[in-house]
Amino acid sequence: TSLDFDGMIECLKTKPNPGDVILLHACAHNPTGVDPTPEQWSKIRAVMKERKLVPFFDCAYQGFATGSLEKDSAAVRAFADDGFDFLLAQS
């Protein structure tokens, strides 16, 4: 199983309208377990910022992907550090 990253970026660049909310799994994607790399998260952030999209993180399995709560929150923290307003569901 792999992430169709190019397809994801193409979709983010063309389908949603500014202000649309985009659901993202922060880590340990269910059911695949596939997570973007830090470099891919950087590209996702850049496209979402350019397109004025609103991230909605589903962070249901923090700590399950890497065994570290800190590492598994890296994507969310990077969006916060980049100045995004976002939604977060934590369970």
PyMOL Python script that loads the backbone (N, CA, C, O; Angstrom):
from pymol import cmd

cmd.read_pdbstr("""\
ATOM      1  N   THR A   1       0.845  -1.177   0.000  1.00  0.00           N
ATOM      2  CA  THR A   1       0.000   0.000   0.000  1.00  0.00           C
ATOM      3  C   THR A   1       0.888   1.237   0.000  1.00  0.00           C
ATOM      4  O   THR A   1       1.887   1.299   0.716  1.00  0.00           O
ATOM      5  N   SER A   2       0.513   2.213  -0.806  1.00  0.00           N
ATOM      6  CA  SER A   2       1.289   3.447  -0.870  1.00  0.00           C
ATOM      7  C   SER A   2       0.363   4.642  -1.041  1.00  0.00           C
ATOM      8  O   SER A   2      -0.817   4.490  -1.360  1.00  0.00           O
ATOM      9  N   LEU A   3       0.897   5.795  -0.833  1.00  0.00           N
ATOM     10  CA  LEU A   3       0.169   7.046  -0.985  1.00  0.00           C
ATOM     11  C   LEU A   3       0.354   7.555  -2.406  1.00  0.00           C
ATOM     12  O   LEU A   3       1.482   7.691  -2.879  1.00  0.00           O
ATOM     13  N   ASP A   4      -0.750   7.836  -3.087  1.00  0.00           N
ATOM     14  CA  ASP A   4      -0.681   8.460  -4.406  1.00  0.00           C
ATOM     15  C   ASP A   4      -0.472   9.959  -4.182  1.00  0.00           C
ATOM     16  O   ASP A   4      -1.391  10.763  -4.338  1.00  0.00           O
ATOM     17  N   PHE A   5       0.747  10.307  -3.818  1.00  0.00           N
ATOM     18  CA  PHE A   5       1.043  11.678  -3.436  1.00  0.00           C
ATOM     19  C   PHE A   5       0.827  12.652  -4.580  1.00  0.00           C
ATOM     20  O   PHE A   5       0.251  13.722  -4.382  1.00  0.00           O
ATOM     21  N   ASP A   6       1.281  12.298  -5.774  1.00  0.00           N
ATOM     22  CA  ASP A   6       1.093  13.189  -6.920  1.00  0.00           C
ATOM     23  C   ASP A   6      -0.388  13.417  -7.184  1.00  0.00           C
ATOM     24  O   ASP A   6      -0.805  14.538  -7.477  1.00  0.00           O
ATOM     25  N   GLY A   7      -1.181  12.359  -7.082  1.00  0.00           N
ATOM     26  CA  GLY A   7      -2.628  12.490  -7.265  1.00  0.00           C
ATOM     27  C   GLY A   7      -3.261  13.355  -6.189  1.00  0.00           C
ATOM     28  O   GLY A   7      -4.168  14.141  -6.463  1.00  0.00           O
ATOM     29  N   MET A   8      -2.772  13.203  -4.954  1.00  0.00           N
ATOM     30  CA  MET A   8      -3.288  14.020  -3.848  1.00  0.00           C
ATOM     31  C   MET A   8      -2.999  15.494  -4.079  1.00  0.00           C
ATOM     32  O   MET A   8      -3.879  16.341  -3.919  1.00  0.00           O
ATOM     33  N   ILE A   9      -1.754  15.798  -4.460  1.00  0.00           N
ATOM     34  CA  ILE A   9      -1.380  17.198  -4.701  1.00  0.00           C
ATOM     35  C   ILE A   9      -2.177  17.773  -5.870  1.00  0.00           C
ATOM     36  O   ILE A   9      -2.655  18.906  -5.799  1.00  0.00           O
ATOM     37  N   GLU A  10      -2.320  17.003  -6.935  1.00  0.00           N
ATOM     38  CA  GLU A  10      -3.105  17.465  -8.083  1.00  0.00           C
ATOM     39  C   GLU A  10      -4.538  17.777  -7.671  1.00  0.00           C
ATOM     40  O   GLU A  10      -5.104  18.793  -8.076  1.00  0.00           O
ATOM     41  N   CYS A  11      -5.110  16.906  -6.873  1.00  0.00           N
ATOM     42  CA  CYS A  11      -6.479  17.124  -6.395  1.00  0.00           C
ATOM     43  C   CYS A  11      -6.558  18.391  -5.542  1.00  0.00           C
ATOM     44  O   CYS A  11      -7.467  19.201  -5.723  1.00  0.00           O
ATOM     45  N   LEU A  12      -5.613  18.568  -4.615  1.00  0.00           N
ATOM     46  CA  LEU A  12      -5.610  19.770  -3.774  1.00  0.00           C
ATOM     47  C   LEU A  12      -5.436  21.043  -4.597  1.00  0.00           C
ATOM     48  O   LEU A  12      -5.952  22.098  -4.226  1.00  0.00           O
ATOM     49  N   LYS A  13      -4.719  20.950  -5.701  1.00  0.00           N
ATOM     50  CA  LYS A  13      -4.499  22.120  -6.550  1.00  0.00           C
ATOM     51  C   LYS A  13      -5.698  22.466  -7.420  1.00  0.00           C
ATOM     52  O   LYS A  13      -5.836  23.614  -7.844  1.00  0.00           O
ATOM     53  N   THR A  14      -6.575  21.489  -7.697  1.00  0.00           N
ATOM     54  CA  THR A  14      -7.611  21.722  -8.701  1.00  0.00           C
ATOM     55  C   THR A  14      -9.054  21.569  -8.225  1.00  0.00           C
ATOM     56  O   THR A  14      -9.939  22.231  -8.768  1.00  0.00           O
ATOM     57  N   LYS A  15      -9.316  20.737  -7.250  1.00  0.00           N
ATOM     58  CA  LYS A  15     -10.709  20.423  -6.903  1.00  0.00           C
ATOM     59  C   LYS A  15     -11.345  21.359  -5.882  1.00  0.00           C
ATOM     60  O   LYS A  15     -12.416  21.903  -6.151  1.00  0.00           O
ATOM     61  N   PRO A  16     -10.724  21.567  -4.718  1.00  0.00           N
ATOM     62  CA  PRO A  16     -11.407  22.373  -3.703  1.00  0.00           C
ATOM     63  C   PRO A  16     -11.359  23.860  -4.019  1.00  0.00           C
ATOM     64  O   PRO A  16     -10.530  24.333  -4.796  1.00  0.00           O
ATOM     65  N   ASN A  17     -12.281  24.577  -3.386  1.00  0.00           N
ATOM     66  CA  ASN A  17     -12.333  26.033  -3.485  1.00  0.00           C
ATOM     67  C   ASN A  17     -11.686  26.650  -2.258  1.00  0.00           C
ATOM     68  O   ASN A  17     -11.644  26.010  -1.207  1.00  0.00           O
ATOM     69  N   PRO A  18     -11.179  27.876  -2.357  1.00  0.00           N
ATOM     70  CA  PRO A  18     -10.625  28.531  -1.174  1.00  0.00           C
ATOM     71  C   PRO A  18     -11.636  28.499  -0.025  1.00  0.00           C
ATOM     72  O   PRO A  18     -12.826  28.751  -0.212  1.00  0.00           O
ATOM     73  N   GLY A  19     -11.130  28.183   1.161  1.00  0.00           N
ATOM     74  CA  GLY A  19     -11.983  28.099   2.338  1.00  0.00           C
ATOM     75  C   GLY A  19     -12.556  26.724   2.599  1.00  0.00           C
ATOM     76  O   GLY A  19     -13.117  26.480   3.667  1.00  0.00           O
ATOM     77  N   ASP A  20     -12.422  25.811   1.630  1.00  0.00           N
ATOM     78  CA  ASP A  20     -12.921  24.449   1.839  1.00  0.00           C
ATOM     79  C   ASP A  20     -12.096  23.755   2.913  1.00  0.00           C
ATOM     80  O   ASP A  20     -10.896  23.995   3.047  1.00  0.00           O
ATOM     81  N   VAL A  21     -12.753  22.899   3.669  1.00  0.00           N
ATOM     82  CA  VAL A  21     -12.112  22.119   4.722  1.00  0.00           C
ATOM     83  C   VAL A  21     -11.641  20.799   4.129  1.00  0.00           C
ATOM     84  O   VAL A  21     -12.397  20.114   3.441  1.00  0.00           O
ATOM     85  N   ILE A  22     -10.378  20.445   4.401  1.00  0.00           N
ATOM     86  CA  ILE A  22      -9.773  19.220   3.877  1.00  0.00           C
ATOM     87  C   ILE A  22      -9.430  18.307   5.046  1.00  0.00           C
ATOM     88  O   ILE A  22      -8.661  18.689   5.927  1.00  0.00           O
ATOM     89  N   LEU A  23      -9.996  17.103   5.058  1.00  0.00           N
ATOM     90  CA  LEU A  23      -9.728  16.131   6.103  1.00  0.00           C
ATOM     91  C   LEU A  23      -8.386  15.454   5.862  1.00  0.00           C
ATOM     92  O   LEU A  23      -8.135  14.914   4.785  1.00  0.00           O
ATOM     93  N   LEU A  24      -7.531  15.490   6.872  1.00  0.00           N
ATOM     94  CA  LEU A  24      -6.211  14.876   6.815  1.00  0.00           C
ATOM     95  C   LEU A  24      -6.016  13.992   8.043  1.00  0.00           C
ATOM     96  O   LEU A  24      -6.394  14.379   9.149  1.00  0.00           O
ATOM     97  N   HIS A  25      -5.441  12.833   7.864  1.00  0.00           N
ATOM     98  CA  HIS A  25      -5.059  11.998   9.009  1.00  0.00           C
ATOM     99  C   HIS A  25      -3.684  12.468   9.458  1.00  0.00           C
ATOM    100  O   HIS A  25      -2.747  12.505   8.662  1.00  0.00           O
ATOM    101  N   ALA A  26      -3.564  12.823  10.719  1.00  0.00           N
ATOM    102  CA  ALA A  26      -2.297  13.348  11.228  1.00  0.00           C
ATOM    103  C   ALA A  26      -1.210  12.284  11.268  1.00  0.00           C
ATOM    104  O   ALA A  26      -0.034  12.583  11.065  1.00  0.00           O
ATOM    105  N   CYS A  27      -1.605  11.042  11.530  1.00  0.00           N
ATOM    106  CA  CYS A  27      -0.648   9.932  11.599  1.00  0.00           C
ATOM    107  C   CYS A  27      -1.424   8.619  11.619  1.00  0.00           C
ATOM    108  O   CYS A  27      -2.622   8.599  11.902  1.00  0.00           O
ATOM    109  N   ALA A  28      -0.736   7.533  11.319  1.00  0.00           N
ATOM    110  CA  ALA A  28      -1.313   6.182  11.402  1.00  0.00           C
ATOM    111  C   ALA A  28      -2.646   6.097  10.649  1.00  0.00           C
ATOM    112  O   ALA A  28      -3.661   5.689  11.213  1.00  0.00           O
ATOM    113  N   HIS A  29      -2.629   6.484   9.381  1.00  0.00           N
ATOM    114  CA  HIS A  29      -3.848   6.470   8.571  1.00  0.00           C
ATOM    115  C   HIS A  29      -4.570   5.137   8.694  1.00  0.00           C
ATOM    116  O   HIS A  29      -3.973   4.069   8.557  1.00  0.00           O
ATOM    117  N   ASN A  30      -5.854   5.223   8.953  1.00  0.00           N
ATOM    118  CA  ASN A  30      -6.696   4.028   9.044  1.00  0.00           C
ATOM    119  C   ASN A  30      -7.487   3.911   7.751  1.00  0.00           C
ATOM    120  O   ASN A  30      -8.208   4.856   7.430  1.00  0.00           O
ATOM    121  N   PRO A  31      -7.415   2.864   7.007  1.00  0.00           N
ATOM    122  CA  PRO A  31      -6.921   1.545   7.381  1.00  0.00           C
ATOM    123  C   PRO A  31      -5.526   1.229   6.854  1.00  0.00           C
ATOM    124  O   PRO A  31      -5.034   0.129   7.107  1.00  0.00           O
ATOM    125  N   THR A  32      -4.867   2.127   6.140  1.00  0.00           N
ATOM    126  CA  THR A  32      -3.635   1.751   5.434  1.00  0.00           C
ATOM    127  C   THR A  32      -2.374   1.837   6.293  1.00  0.00           C
ATOM    128  O   THR A  32      -1.431   1.077   6.074  1.00  0.00           O
ATOM    129  N   GLY A  33      -2.342   2.746   7.263  1.00  0.00           N
ATOM    130  CA  GLY A  33      -1.124   2.986   8.027  1.00  0.00           C
ATOM    131  C   GLY A  33      -0.104   3.826   7.280  1.00  0.00           C
ATOM    132  O   GLY A  33       0.983   4.078   7.800  1.00  0.00           O
ATOM    133  N   VAL A  34      -0.431   4.263   6.077  1.00  0.00           N
ATOM    134  CA  VAL A  34       0.500   5.040   5.253  1.00  0.00           C
ATOM    135  C   VAL A  34       0.416   6.519   5.643  1.00  0.00           C
ATOM    136  O   VAL A  34      -0.662   7.115   5.646  1.00  0.00           O
ATOM    137  N   ASP A  35       1.559   7.089   5.968  1.00  0.00           N
ATOM    138  CA  ASP A  35       1.640   8.502   6.323  1.00  0.00           C
ATOM    139  C   ASP A  35       2.544   9.233   5.339  1.00  0.00           C
ATOM    140  O   ASP A  35       3.519   8.660   4.854  1.00  0.00           O
ATOM    141  N   PRO A  36       2.229  10.503   5.035  1.00  0.00           N
ATOM    142  CA  PRO A  36       3.163  11.295   4.231  1.00  0.00           C
ATOM    143  C   PRO A  36       4.494  11.467   4.963  1.00  0.00           C
ATOM    144  O   PRO A  36       4.544  11.474   6.193  1.00  0.00           O
ATOM    145  N   THR A  37       5.552  11.603   4.198  1.00  0.00           N
ATOM    146  CA  THR A  37       6.868  11.903   4.765  1.00  0.00           C
ATOM    147  C   THR A  37       6.886  13.372   5.214  1.00  0.00           C
ATOM    148  O   THR A  37       6.005  14.141   4.829  1.00  0.00           O
ATOM    149  N   PRO A  38       7.872  13.766   6.020  1.00  0.00           N
ATOM    150  CA  PRO A  38       7.975  15.191   6.377  1.00  0.00           C
ATOM    151  C   PRO A  38       8.069  16.095   5.139  1.00  0.00           C
ATOM    152  O   PRO A  38       7.490  17.181   5.128  1.00  0.00           O
ATOM    153  N   GLU A  39       8.779  15.666   4.117  1.00  0.00           N
ATOM    154  CA  GLU A  39       8.880  16.456   2.891  1.00  0.00           C
ATOM    155  C   GLU A  39       7.529  16.564   2.188  1.00  0.00           C
ATOM    156  O   GLU A  39       7.184  17.619   1.656  1.00  0.00           O
ATOM    157  N   GLN A  40       6.770  15.478   2.189  1.00  0.00           N
ATOM    158  CA  GLN A  40       5.442  15.510   1.579  1.00  0.00           C
ATOM    159  C   GLN A  40       4.502  16.405   2.379  1.00  0.00           C
ATOM    160  O   GLN A  40       3.707  17.140   1.794  1.00  0.00           O
ATOM    161  N   TRP A  41       4.579  16.354   3.707  1.00  0.00           N
ATOM    162  CA  TRP A  41       3.752  17.250   4.519  1.00  0.00           C
ATOM    163  C   TRP A  41       4.083  18.709   4.201  1.00  0.00           C
ATOM    164  O   TRP A  41       3.189  19.555   4.172  1.00  0.00           O
ATOM    165  N   SER A  42       5.348  19.000   3.966  1.00  0.00           N
ATOM    166  CA  SER A  42       5.744  20.364   3.609  1.00  0.00           C
ATOM    167  C   SER A  42       5.075  20.805   2.318  1.00  0.00           C
ATOM    168  O   SER A  42       4.592  21.934   2.231  1.00  0.00           O
ATOM    169  N   LYS A  43       5.037  19.947   1.325  1.00  0.00           N
ATOM    170  CA  LYS A  43       4.386  20.253   0.050  1.00  0.00           C
ATOM    171  C   LYS A  43       2.874  20.391   0.240  1.00  0.00           C
ATOM    172  O   LYS A  43       2.259  21.285  -0.341  1.00  0.00           O
ATOM    173  N   ILE A  44       2.276  19.523   1.040  1.00  0.00           N
ATOM    174  CA  ILE A  44       0.836  19.617   1.328  1.00  0.00           C
ATOM    175  C   ILE A  44       0.535  20.972   1.965  1.00  0.00           C
ATOM    176  O   ILE A  44      -0.415  21.649   1.573  1.00  0.00           O
ATOM    177  N   ARG A  45       1.350  21.367   2.951  1.00  0.00           N
ATOM    178  CA  ARG A  45       1.157  22.677   3.592  1.00  0.00           C
ATOM    179  C   ARG A  45       1.254  23.805   2.587  1.00  0.00           C
ATOM    180  O   ARG A  45       0.422  24.713   2.592  1.00  0.00           O
ATOM    181  N   ALA A  46       2.257  23.761   1.724  1.00  0.00           N
ATOM    182  CA  ALA A  46       2.449  24.838   0.744  1.00  0.00           C
ATOM    183  C   ALA A  46       1.241  24.963  -0.184  1.00  0.00           C
ATOM    184  O   ALA A  46       0.766  26.068  -0.445  1.00  0.00           O
ATOM    185  N   VAL A  47       0.753  23.842  -0.673  1.00  0.00           N
ATOM    186  CA  VAL A  47      -0.400  23.872  -1.581  1.00  0.00           C
ATOM    187  C   VAL A  47      -1.646  24.357  -0.840  1.00  0.00           C
ATOM    188  O   VAL A  47      -2.416  25.158  -1.369  1.00  0.00           O
ATOM    189  N   MET A  48      -1.840  23.872   0.380  1.00  0.00           N
ATOM    190  CA  MET A  48      -3.028  24.290   1.131  1.00  0.00           C
ATOM    191  C   MET A  48      -2.979  25.771   1.477  1.00  0.00           C
ATOM    192  O   MET A  48      -4.010  26.445   1.479  1.00  0.00           O
ATOM    193  N   LYS A  49      -1.787  26.281   1.770  1.00  0.00           N
ATOM    194  CA  LYS A  49      -1.657  27.709   2.057  1.00  0.00           C
ATOM    195  C   LYS A  49      -1.935  28.524   0.793  1.00  0.00           C
ATOM    196  O   LYS A  49      -2.668  29.513   0.829  1.00  0.00           O
ATOM    197  N   GLU A  50      -1.347  28.100  -0.313  1.00  0.00           N
ATOM    198  CA  GLU A  50      -1.545  28.791  -1.591  1.00  0.00           C
ATOM    199  C   GLU A  50      -3.017  28.811  -1.990  1.00  0.00           C
ATOM    200  O   GLU A  50      -3.513  29.819  -2.494  1.00  0.00           O
ATOM    201  N   ARG A  51      -3.719  27.694  -1.763  1.00  0.00           N
ATOM    202  CA  ARG A  51      -5.128  27.578  -2.169  1.00  0.00           C
ATOM    203  C   ARG A  51      -6.100  28.046  -1.085  1.00  0.00           C
ATOM    204  O   ARG A  51      -7.313  28.029  -1.292  1.00  0.00           O
ATOM    205  N   LYS A  52      -5.566  28.469   0.082  1.00  0.00           N
ATOM    206  CA  LYS A  52      -6.390  28.951   1.202  1.00  0.00           C
ATOM    207  C   LYS A  52      -7.378  27.874   1.664  1.00  0.00           C
ATOM    208  O   LYS A  52      -8.566  28.136   1.852  1.00  0.00           O
ATOM    209  N   LEU A  53      -6.852  26.656   1.840  1.00  0.00           N
ATOM    210  CA  LEU A  53      -7.663  25.530   2.299  1.00  0.00           C
ATOM    211  C   LEU A  53      -7.507  25.375   3.813  1.00  0.00           C
ATOM    212  O   LEU A  53      -6.472  25.725   4.380  1.00  0.00           O
ATOM    213  N   VAL A  54      -8.536  24.850   4.452  1.00  0.00           N
ATOM    214  CA  VAL A  54      -8.556  24.711   5.904  1.00  0.00           C
ATOM    215  C   VAL A  54      -8.338  23.248   6.274  1.00  0.00           C
ATOM    216  O   VAL A  54      -9.165  22.402   5.934  1.00  0.00           O
ATOM    217  N   PRO A  55      -7.247  22.934   6.961  1.00  0.00           N
ATOM    218  CA  PRO A  55      -7.013  21.553   7.362  1.00  0.00           C
ATOM    219  C   PRO A  55      -7.911  21.138   8.535  1.00  0.00           C
ATOM    220  O   PRO A  55      -8.144  21.915   9.461  1.00  0.00           O
ATOM    221  N   PHE A  56      -8.396  19.925   8.477  1.00  0.00           N
ATOM    222  CA  PHE A  56      -9.122  19.295   9.582  1.00  0.00           C
ATOM    223  C   PHE A  56      -8.402  17.980   9.859  1.00  0.00           C
ATOM    224  O   PHE A  56      -8.533  17.016   9.105  1.00  0.00           O
ATOM    225  N   PHE A  57      -7.645  17.955  10.945  1.00  0.00           N
ATOM    226  CA  PHE A  57      -6.854  16.773  11.276  1.00  0.00           C
ATOM    227  C   PHE A  57      -7.663  15.785  12.096  1.00  0.00           C
ATOM    228  O   PHE A  57      -8.278  16.141  13.101  1.00  0.00           O
ATOM    229  N   ASP A  58      -7.652  14.544  11.650  1.00  0.00           N
ATOM    230  CA  ASP A  58      -8.173  13.427  12.428  1.00  0.00           C
ATOM    231  C   ASP A  58      -6.946  12.786  13.064  1.00  0.00           C
ATOM    232  O   ASP A  58      -6.141  12.157  12.377  1.00  0.00           O
ATOM    233  N   CYS A  59      -6.806  12.945  14.361  1.00  0.00           N
ATOM    234  CA  CYS A  59      -5.619  12.461  15.065  1.00  0.00           C
ATOM    235  C   CYS A  59      -6.049  11.381  16.060  1.00  0.00           C
ATOM    236  O   CYS A  59      -5.931  11.546  17.274  1.00  0.00           O
ATOM    237  N   ALA A  60      -6.548  10.280  15.515  1.00  0.00           N
ATOM    238  CA  ALA A  60      -7.109   9.219  16.354  1.00  0.00           C
ATOM    239  C   ALA A  60      -6.055   8.261  16.894  1.00  0.00           C
ATOM    240  O   ALA A  60      -6.281   7.615  17.917  1.00  0.00           O
ATOM    241  N   TYR A  61      -4.925   8.158  16.238  1.00  0.00           N
ATOM    242  CA  TYR A  61      -3.949   7.128  16.611  1.00  0.00           C
ATOM    243  C   TYR A  61      -2.586   7.695  16.956  1.00  0.00           C
ATOM    244  O   TYR A  61      -1.561   7.070  16.683  1.00  0.00           O
ATOM    245  N   GLN A  62      -2.571   8.888  17.560  1.00  0.00           N
ATOM    246  CA  GLN A  62      -1.303   9.505  17.919  1.00  0.00           C
ATOM    247  C   GLN A  62      -0.532   8.580  18.862  1.00  0.00           C
ATOM    248  O   GLN A  62      -1.059   8.137  19.882  1.00  0.00           O
ATOM    249  N   GLY A  63       0.704   8.301  18.511  1.00  0.00           N
ATOM    250  CA  GLY A  63       1.543   7.404  19.282  1.00  0.00           C
ATOM    251  C   GLY A  63       1.613   6.005  18.704  1.00  0.00           C
ATOM    252  O   GLY A  63       2.521   5.243  19.036  1.00  0.00           O
ATOM    253  N   PHE A  64       0.664   5.654  17.839  1.00  0.00           N
ATOM    254  CA  PHE A  64       0.631   4.312  17.261  1.00  0.00           C
ATOM    255  C   PHE A  64       1.557   4.184  16.049  1.00  0.00           C
ATOM    256  O   PHE A  64       2.065   3.096  15.781  1.00  0.00           O
ATOM    257  N   ALA A  65       1.781   5.260  15.325  1.00  0.00           N
ATOM    258  CA  ALA A  65       2.585   5.183  14.098  1.00  0.00           C
ATOM    259  C   ALA A  65       4.065   4.987  14.417  1.00  0.00           C
ATOM    260  O   ALA A  65       4.711   4.097  13.865  1.00  0.00           O
ATOM    261  N   THR A  66       4.602   5.824  15.311  1.00  0.00           N
ATOM    262  CA  THR A  66       6.036   5.775  15.606  1.00  0.00           C
ATOM    263  C   THR A  66       6.333   5.324  17.027  1.00  0.00           C
ATOM    264  O   THR A  66       7.486   5.049  17.360  1.00  0.00           O
ATOM    265  N   GLY A  67       5.310   5.246  17.866  1.00  0.00           N
ATOM    266  CA  GLY A  67       5.526   4.965  19.278  1.00  0.00           C
ATOM    267  C   GLY A  67       5.803   6.222  20.085  1.00  0.00           C
ATOM    268  O   GLY A  67       6.039   6.143  21.290  1.00  0.00           O
ATOM    269  N   SER A  68       5.778   7.380  19.437  1.00  0.00           N
ATOM    270  CA  SER A  68       6.078   8.651  20.087  1.00  0.00           C
ATOM    271  C   SER A  68       4.928   9.638  19.868  1.00  0.00           C
ATOM    272  O   SER A  68       4.559   9.932  18.732  1.00  0.00           O
ATOM    273  N   LEU A  69       4.371  10.142  20.966  1.00  0.00           N
ATOM    274  CA  LEU A  69       3.327  11.166  20.846  1.00  0.00           C
ATOM    275  C   LEU A  69       3.867  12.410  20.152  1.00  0.00           C
ATOM    276  O   LEU A  69       3.174  13.034  19.349  1.00  0.00           O
ATOM    277  N   GLU A  70       5.104  12.761  20.466  1.00  0.00           N
ATOM    278  CA  GLU A  70       5.736  13.948  19.883  1.00  0.00           C
ATOM    279  C   GLU A  70       5.917  13.803  18.371  1.00  0.00           C
ATOM    280  O   GLU A  70       5.519  14.686  17.611  1.00  0.00           O
ATOM    281  N   LYS A  71       6.509  12.702  17.939  1.00  0.00           N
ATOM    282  CA  LYS A  71       6.745  12.491  16.508  1.00  0.00           C
ATOM    283  C   LYS A  71       5.436  12.409  15.733  1.00  0.00           C
ATOM    284  O   LYS A  71       5.338  12.935  14.624  1.00  0.00           O
ATOM    285  N   ASP A  72       4.438  11.757  16.302  1.00  0.00           N
ATOM    286  CA  ASP A  72       3.170  11.587  15.586  1.00  0.00           C
ATOM    287  C   ASP A  72       2.352  12.874  15.511  1.00  0.00           C
ATOM    288  O   ASP A  72       1.358  12.932  14.787  1.00  0.00           O
ATOM    289  N   SER A  73       2.757  13.897  16.245  1.00  0.00           N
ATOM    290  CA  SER A  73       2.066  15.192  16.153  1.00  0.00           C
ATOM    291  C   SER A  73       2.818  16.177  15.265  1.00  0.00           C
ATOM    292  O   SER A  73       2.444  17.347  15.190  1.00  0.00           O
ATOM    293  N   ALA A  74       3.865  15.725  14.597  1.00  0.00           N
ATOM    294  CA  ALA A  74       4.718  16.623  13.811  1.00  0.00           C
ATOM    295  C   ALA A  74       3.945  17.370  12.723  1.00  0.00           C
ATOM    296  O   ALA A  74       4.157  18.568  12.532  1.00  0.00           O
ATOM    297  N   ALA A  75       3.065  16.691  12.019  1.00  0.00           N
ATOM    298  CA  ALA A  75       2.319  17.350  10.936  1.00  0.00           C
ATOM    299  C   ALA A  75       1.448  18.474  11.490  1.00  0.00           C
ATOM    300  O   ALA A  75       1.431  19.577  10.945  1.00  0.00           O
ATOM    301  N   VAL A  76       0.729  18.193  12.568  1.00  0.00           N
ATOM    302  CA  VAL A  76      -0.156  19.200  13.166  1.00  0.00           C
ATOM    303  C   VAL A  76       0.667  20.393  13.651  1.00  0.00           C
ATOM    304  O   VAL A  76       0.302  21.544  13.414  1.00  0.00           O
ATOM    305  N   ARG A  77       1.782  20.109  14.333  1.00  0.00           N
ATOM    306  CA  ARG A  77       2.630  21.196  14.833  1.00  0.00           C
ATOM    307  C   ARG A  77       3.219  22.022  13.691  1.00  0.00           C
ATOM    308  O   ARG A  77       3.356  23.239  13.817  1.00  0.00           O
ATOM    309  N   ALA A  78       3.566  21.376  12.581  1.00  0.00           N
ATOM    310  CA  ALA A  78       4.117  22.113  11.436  1.00  0.00           C
ATOM    311  C   ALA A  78       3.072  23.058  10.849  1.00  0.00           C
ATOM    312  O   ALA A  78       3.401  24.190  10.493  1.00  0.00           O
ATOM    313  N   PHE A  79       1.823  22.618  10.743  1.00  0.00           N
ATOM    314  CA  PHE A  79       0.761  23.500  10.253  1.00  0.00           C
ATOM    315  C   PHE A  79       0.568  24.673  11.217  1.00  0.00           C
ATOM    316  O   PHE A  79       0.404  25.811  10.778  1.00  0.00           O
ATOM    317  N   ALA A  80       0.587  24.404  12.526  1.00  0.00           N
ATOM    318  CA  ALA A  80       0.443  25.479  13.515  1.00  0.00           C
ATOM    319  C   ALA A  80       1.607  26.462  13.403  1.00  0.00           C
ATOM    320  O   ALA A  80       1.402  27.676  13.417  1.00  0.00           O
ATOM    321  N   ASP A  81       2.830  25.937  13.291  1.00  0.00           N
ATOM    322  CA  ASP A  81       4.007  26.803  13.163  1.00  0.00           C
ATOM    323  C   ASP A  81       3.962  27.643  11.898  1.00  0.00           C
ATOM    324  O   ASP A  81       4.545  28.726  11.841  1.00  0.00           O
ATOM    325  N   ASP A  82       3.263  27.134  10.877  1.00  0.00           N
ATOM    326  CA  ASP A  82       3.146  27.837   9.597  1.00  0.00           C
ATOM    327  C   ASP A  82       2.001  28.851   9.603  1.00  0.00           C
ATOM    328  O   ASP A  82       1.742  29.496   8.587  1.00  0.00           O
ATOM    329  N   GLY A  83       1.312  28.995  10.741  1.00  0.00           N
ATOM    330  CA  GLY A  83       0.287  30.024  10.878  1.00  0.00           C
ATOM    331  C   GLY A  83      -1.109  29.627  10.444  1.00  0.00           C
ATOM    332  O   GLY A  83      -1.984  30.486  10.331  1.00  0.00           O
ATOM    333  N   PHE A  84      -1.335  28.354  10.199  1.00  0.00           N
ATOM    334  CA  PHE A  84      -2.665  27.900   9.794  1.00  0.00           C
ATOM    335  C   PHE A  84      -3.647  27.963  10.949  1.00  0.00           C
ATOM    336  O   PHE A  84      -3.288  27.681  12.093  1.00  0.00           O
ATOM    337  N   ASP A  85      -4.892  28.334  10.650  1.00  0.00           N
ATOM    338  CA  ASP A  85      -6.026  28.029  11.498  1.00  0.00           C
ATOM    339  C   ASP A  85      -6.508  26.664  11.026  1.00  0.00           C
ATOM    340  O   ASP A  85      -6.608  26.427   9.823  1.00  0.00           O
ATOM    341  N   PHE A  86      -6.808  25.768  11.956  1.00  0.00           N
ATOM    342  CA  PHE A  86      -7.228  24.422  11.552  1.00  0.00           C
ATOM    343  C   PHE A  86      -8.143  23.822  12.589  1.00  0.00           C
ATOM    344  O   PHE A  86      -8.277  24.335  13.700  1.00  0.00           O
ATOM    345  N   LEU A  87      -8.765  22.733  12.213  1.00  0.00           N
ATOM    346  CA  LEU A  87      -9.618  21.951  13.104  1.00  0.00           C
ATOM    347  C   LEU A  87      -8.856  20.691  13.459  1.00  0.00           C
ATOM    348  O   LEU A  87      -8.039  20.212  12.673  1.00  0.00           O
ATOM    349  N   LEU A  88      -9.124  20.143  14.660  1.00  0.00           N
ATOM    350  CA  LEU A  88      -8.447  18.947  15.108  1.00  0.00           C
ATOM    351  C   LEU A  88      -9.396  18.084  15.913  1.00  0.00           C
ATOM    352  O   LEU A  88     -10.008  18.551  16.874  1.00  0.00           O
ATOM    353  N   ALA A  89      -9.520  16.829  15.524  1.00  0.00           N
ATOM    354  CA  ALA A  89     -10.263  15.844  16.312  1.00  0.00           C
ATOM    355  C   ALA A  89      -9.235  14.912  16.918  1.00  0.00           C
ATOM    356  O   ALA A  89      -8.494  14.239  16.200  1.00  0.00           O
ATOM    357  N   GLN A  90      -9.190  14.873  18.232  1.00  0.00           N
ATOM    358  CA  GLN A  90      -8.208  14.055  18.972  1.00  0.00           C
ATOM    359  C   GLN A  90      -8.958  13.007  19.768  1.00  0.00           C
ATOM    360  O   GLN A  90      -9.883  13.334  20.512  1.00  0.00           O
ATOM    361  N   SER A  91      -8.570  11.761  19.621  1.00  0.00           N
ATOM    362  CA  SER A  91      -9.214  10.717  20.434  1.00  0.00           C
ATOM    363  C   SER A  91      -8.199   9.678  20.826  1.00  0.00           C
ATOM    364  O   SER A  91      -8.536   8.714  21.513  1.00  0.00           O
TER     365      SER A  91
END
""", "prot")
cmd.dss("prot")
cmd.show_as("cartoon", "prot")
cmd.util.cbc("prot")
cmd.orient("prot")
